[in-house]
């Protein structure tokens, strides 16, 4: 286990294995541009401004994670934050994996690594995210995450599509996952 993985996971914690040749790490400001490109190239995420990804890497690095290839370049990420009024809840904002790294279990490994870190360091016991009804991959990702962690999943529409000013946006369904049986030791 690399120093970065040991740091994220704690001393004796385990989670889904990172695909060979990749390392789990905390994002740095200089990763913002690469994270923005991965989000843009995903073609499914709502793309935020490049500035917001720089801020995310500065202000929410402790609740986010990147996967780095052998050259140290980001090839996947999870951005998240702690809900201010619910400090035991991690809100996962975005998950994306570079096209060349898809199909290797990287998104699940990123989520497990982040969950291990925020559970141990911040006392997180629940995860929330929103997913549009047509995003089958994210539905599977978060449903399997909940299963690995022995957690229930509750789903409710958080934002109806008509609330979005740009029109044509599907509803955002809130997934409430928890309590996590043991975020650091998936089944």
Secondary structure, DSSP 8 states (H G I E B T S, - for coil): --HHHHHHH-SS-B-S---TT-EEE---GGGHHHHHHHHHHHSSS----HHHHHHHHHHSGGG-EEEE-TTS-EEEEEEEEEETTEEEEEEEEEEEE-GGGTTSSHHHHHHHHHHHHHHHHH---EEEEEEETT-HHHHHHHHHHHHHTT-EEEEEEEE-GGG-TTS----EEEEEEE--S-TTB--
